[in-house]
Amino acid sequence: MMLRWSLKSLPLRIPSPSSPSTSRLNSFSAAPKRLCSRPYSTAESISTHPPPPHTQRSRLRRFIGFTSLAVFAFTVGLTYQTQLTLSRIMAAPTEEETLTAFIATDPMTAKIDSTLRTHPVAEALRANSEFTEARPHLTIPGPLRERNLTAGTLAGPGKIVVPPYVFSERDGKSMISLMYLGGDVCGHQGIIHGGLLATLLDEGLARCCFPALPNGVGVTANLNIDYRAPAMANQYVALRAETVKVEGRKAWVEGRIETLPIDGTEPVVLVEAKALFIEPRQAAALSSLYKVA
């Protein structure tokens, strides 16, 4: 006998809303809805509230402390360097002391130094009360002299053999410098380099006019040079300068370098120059530290 089943013959059981299976089904179907419906937000992870007042005050105190420390260290360093520079300058010999400060290290240098010191031009200037004598390169302290061009780098045997003898007229009117140029400062073989002559004129003309400026300090504004004859190496020369006009912080100077014969012959002009020097506006603060080489 065959059995026939029919849906109509099966009892239909609908779970009630309060049954456990219905509760699980409802919770499972509702879970995705709750997860998807939650909006994305960083409001909880990133705070937009400003730091409390005590934190702000702490940062400000740290900033002020670091700044004060930096300013203090800079001030101490600047003061130390200024005092060191002043002590070096104060330790330099006076102009009168420079006349006996140089000591020749070999017979040739001693002969050159003696010839310059006793030359008729030097003797005549020394007897003139309008002129004062000095060897300005020796007023520069030793540690600074090593880094000076004409007093250090270009000074010594074969170069500017001995510190020049300088005779300065009162109030910066004129100046005469006597020196000997060796064979190691040449451009062409046996001929003194034109750049060295220009350097000597720049410094010499400046030294001449600085006493005529309000604070004794100036910088080169213009320098014109005319070369007249070859300057042969290993010879005595004289640099002559004259202040021709002064207007406030400006000074105009003319000068030349000529041979310094030791046999009584007439000197030969080697190079001529004209220059304008201007005193800086802050010269009053620099005058106590400035030294001409």
Phi, psi and omega in degrees: 000127183269142179257136177245125181258148179217144177300329180292333182277345179272137179287132180270119182249114179256120182294146180283156181300337184267002182285154181299321182294324179293322180295320179293321180295316180295320181292324180292317181288334182274340184298310179302325181297319181290321180293319183284333183276353180282118181289148178281135182205144175253015184297329182278333184271331181244119183273134178259005181278136178295155178297153180298158184302323182294330177291318178298318180295324179295318178295319179297320179295321178295317179298315179296321180296314179296318180296316179298320179296318180295316179297320180297316181296319178297317180296318179297316180296317180296318179297319180296314181295321179296315179296324179295317178296316179297320180295324178294319180291319180295335181277353181289148179291158176283171180298322178293322180292333180294337182292340179240008185277334184277134178234118180292142183258354179208161184300323181295314179296320179297321179294316179298316180297318180294320180298317178294317184294326185256008181297145180306324177295317178296318180296320180293319179291324180295331180276351181270119183291346179281350183245146172244145184253141177198169172237082192303330181299332181277353175282347178280125180303150183310308181300329178276330182296327181297336181253017178257143187293298185277337179269346183231290186299317184261010181259145176126182181306133179082353182240236168277093199300316179232155177300130183299150171270125185240130178243117185248130177280152183304143176063023175070029182286315182205170182202141176231128179240128181252131184207172177232129181251124183276194185264001182260013179236041184266154168263289169276159182303120177079002182238128182300138181297133179299330178293325177294318178298320178295320178296316179298320179291319179301311181290320182293316179294324177295314180298327181294314189267343185304319178299341180275349179275156186305318183244011176069023181227140179201166176231154181285122176262329181203141178215117178247132185232137174236120179271124186258325183206155178298136177265104184287146180286164178058055176212161178274139179223161176232132175257122181243134181222151180216132176278117186263338180199143176226128177226102180060245181268010182245142178221132177255132185227145174235148181196179180201160170245128181227163178294155178239082185297146177253003180249010176087001179284166181288140178291155178247128179285126182262319182205143179238156183208152171229143184213155173239128178241140182235133178278128178298155180295329180269021185298329181300324180281338184263344188300327182284344181255344188276134176226134177275134181290000000 
